[in-house]
């Protein structure tokens, strides 16, 4: 990847390079865009296959009972299929909820202003999908999410490479200093009294 770019005024070579883009510290204020991806096809298919296996095994157990045959092995296989179907259903439910929350949170960041300008909606959605799958235990998705986070400027080094910086929130900093000063004064007053 190479070193991070130097600030504009300290570069030795003066050939044209893109300037640094300043992103608003308050982030993007509009609602998140509409989710652009389809549901997870692999997990949805696994869930449907597991439910199909459950239905098939229930039919076989009914048939075995009608014929007076033992159903023990079929019932053990049914329990396994029920567990697999329940796990897939829970994963789908959690994935959808986590994707929705992360999607909304990311579109409030300062970087989201640049994503919107660049039309990176699907790229952000890909990151969200991989990040959520990583949180649900998929190691390969964790590797992919890390790479997407660099592309989207979600770390300080990635922001340097993209030549993005977040504007300082002077009003917020001043408010925080006043609050700290007031809290310190209250603490001194209590100590004396």
C-alpha positions as CSV (number, residue, x, y, z in Angstrom):
1,X,0.0,0.0,0.0
2,X,2.9,2.4,0.6
3,X,3.2,5.2,3.1
4,X,0.4,7.6,3.8
5,X,0.3,10.8,1.8
6,X,2.0,13.9,3.2
7,X,0.0,17.0,3.9
8,X,-0.3,19.3,0.9
9,X,2.2,22.0,2.1
10,X,5.0,19.6,2.9
11,X,5.3,17.6,-0.3
12,X,8.6,17.9,-2.2
13,X,7.2,17.2,-5.6
14,X,4.7,19.8,-6.7
15,X,2.9,17.9,-9.5
16,X,-0.8,17.8,-9.4
17,X,-2.3,15.6,-6.7
18,X,-5.8,15.6,-5.4
19,X,-6.4,17.8,-2.4
20,X,-7.7,16.7,0.9
21,X,-11.5,16.5,1.3
22,X,-12.9,17.8,4.5
23,X,-15.9,15.9,5.8
24,X,-18.4,17.5,8.2
25,X,-17.8,16.4,11.8
26,X,-21.6,16.1,12.4
27,X,-21.7,13.4,9.7
28,X,-24.4,12.8,7.1
29,X,-27.8,14.1,8.4
30,X,-30.1,12.5,5.8
31,X,-31.8,9.1,6.4
32,X,-29.9,6.1,5.2
33,X,-30.4,5.1,1.6
34,X,-32.6,2.1,0.8
35,X,-30.9,-1.3,1.4
36,X,-29.6,-2.4,-2.1
37,X,-28.8,-6.0,-1.6
38,X,-31.0,-9.1,-1.8
39,X,-31.3,-11.4,1.2
40,X,-28.4,-13.8,1.8
41,X,-29.0,-16.5,-0.8
42,X,-26.7,-19.1,0.7
43,X,-28.3,-18.9,4.2
44,X,-31.8,-18.7,2.8
45,X,-31.2,-21.8,0.7
46,X,-29.8,-23.7,3.6
47,X,-32.9,-22.8,5.6
48,X,-35.3,-24.0,2.9
49,X,-33.4,-27.2,2.5
50,X,-33.4,-27.9,6.2
51,X,-37.2,-27.2,6.4
52,X,-37.6,-29.6,3.4
53,X,-35.7,-32.3,5.2
54,X,-37.9,-31.8,8.3
55,X,-41.0,-32.3,6.2
56,X,-39.6,-35.4,4.5
57,X,-38.6,-37.0,7.8
58,X,-42.0,-36.3,9.4
59,X,-43.6,-38.0,6.4
60,X,-41.3,-41.0,6.8
61,X,-42.0,-41.2,10.5
62,X,-45.8,-41.2,9.9
63,X,-45.4,-43.9,7.3
64,X,-43.2,-46.0,9.6
65,X,-45.7,-45.6,12.4
66,X,-48.6,-46.7,10.1
67,X,-46.6,-49.8,9.1
68,X,-45.6,-50.5,12.8
69,X,-41.9,-50.1,12.0
70,X,-39.4,-48.6,14.5
71,X,-39.0,-44.8,14.2
72,X,-36.0,-44.2,16.6
73,X,-33.4,-43.6,13.9
74,X,-35.8,-41.4,11.9
75,X,-36.6,-39.3,15.0
76,X,-32.9,-38.7,15.7
77,X,-32.4,-37.5,12.1
78,X,-35.5,-35.3,12.5
79,X,-34.1,-33.8,15.6
80,X,-30.9,-32.9,13.7
81,X,-32.9,-31.4,10.8
82,X,-35.0,-29.4,13.2
83,X,-31.9,-28.1,14.9
84,X,-30.3,-27.1,11.6
85,X,-33.5,-25.4,10.4
86,X,-33.8,-23.5,13.7
87,X,-30.2,-22.3,13.5
88,X,-30.6,-21.1,10.0
89,X,-33.8,-19.3,10.9
90,X,-32.1,-17.6,13.9
91,X,-29.1,-16.6,11.7
92,X,-31.3,-15.1,9.1
93,X,-33.3,-13.2,11.7
94,X,-30.1,-11.9,13.4
95,X,-28.4,-11.1,10.2
96,X,-31.3,-9.0,9.0
97,X,-31.6,-7.1,12.3
98,X,-27.8,-6.5,12.5
99,X,-27.5,-5.4,8.9
100,X,-30.4,-2.9,9.4
101,X,-28.8,-1.4,12.5
102,X,-25.3,-1.2,11.1
103,X,-26.5,0.2,7.8
104,X,-28.3,3.1,9.6
105,X,-25.4,3.8,11.9
106,X,-22.8,3.9,9.1
107,X,-24.8,6.4,7.0
108,X,-24.6,8.9,9.9
109,X,-20.8,9.0,9.8
110,X,-18.8,11.8,8.2
111,X,-17.4,9.3,5.6
112,X,-21.0,8.8,4.4
113,X,-21.0,12.3,2.9
114,X,-18.2,11.1,0.6
115,X,-19.8,7.7,-0.1
116,X,-23.0,9.4,-1.2
117,X,-21.1,11.8,-3.5
118,X,-19.2,8.9,-5.0
119,X,-22.2,6.6,-5.3
120,X,-20.8,3.9,-3.1
121,X,-24.1,2.7,-1.7
122,X,-23.6,-0.9,-2.8
123,X,-20.0,-0.9,-1.6
124,X,-21.1,0.1,1.8
125,X,-23.8,-2.6,1.7
126,X,-21.2,-5.2,0.8
127,X,-19.2,-4.1,3.9
128,X,-22.2,-4.3,6.1
129,X,-23.0,-7.8,4.8
130,X,-19.5,-9.1,5.4
131,X,-19.2,-7.3,8.8
132,X,-22.4,-8.9,10.1
133,X,-21.4,-12.3,8.8
134,X,-18.1,-11.9,10.6
135,X,-19.9,-11.0,13.8
136,X,-22.0,-14.2,13.4
137,X,-18.7,-16.2,13.2
138,X,-17.6,-16.4,9.6
139,X,-13.8,-16.0,9.6
140,X,-13.6,-15.4,5.8
141,X,-16.2,-12.7,6.0
142,X,-14.2,-11.1,8.8
143,X,-11.2,-10.9,6.4
144,X,-13.3,-9.4,3.7
145,X,-14.9,-6.9,6.0
146,X,-11.5,-5.7,7.1
147,X,-10.5,-5.0,3.5
148,X,-13.8,-3.2,2.8
149,X,-13.4,-1.0,5.9
150,X,-10.1,0.2,4.4
151,X,-11.7,0.9,1.0
152,X,-14.4,2.9,2.7
153,X,-12.2,5.0,4.9
154,X,-13.3,3.6,8.2
155,X,-9.9,3.8,9.9
156,X,-7.6,6.8,10.4
157,X,-5.0,5.3,7.9
158,X,-7.6,4.6,5.3
159,X,-8.9,8.2,5.6
160,X,-5.3,9.4,5.1
161,X,-5.0,7.3,1.9
162,X,-8.3,8.6,0.6
163,X,-7.2,12.1,1.5
164,X,-10.2,12.6,3.8
165,X,-10.2,14.5,7.0
166,X,-13.0,15.3,9.5
167,X,-13.6,19.0,10.2
168,X,-12.9,19.9,13.8
169,X,-16.1,20.5,15.8
170,X,-15.1,23.7,17.4
171,X,-18.5,24.3,18.9
172,X,-18.6,20.8,20.4
173,X,-15.0,21.1,21.7
174,X,-15.8,24.5,23.4
175,X,-19.0,23.0,24.9
176,X,-17.1,20.0,26.3
177,X,-14.4,22.3,27.8
178,X,-17.1,24.4,29.5
179,X,-18.8,21.3,30.9
180,X,-15.4,20.0,32.2
181,X,-14.7,23.4,33.7
182,X,-18.1,23.5,35.4
183,X,-17.7,19.9,36.7
184,X,-14.3,20.8,38.1
185,X,-15.8,23.9,39.8
186,X,-18.6,21.9,41.3
187,X,-16.1,19.4,42.6
188,X,-14.0,22.1,44.2
189,X,-17.0,23.7,45.7
190,X,-18.1,20.4,47.3
191,X,-14.7,19.8,48.7
192,X,-14.6,23.1,50.4
193,X,-18.1,22.9,51.8
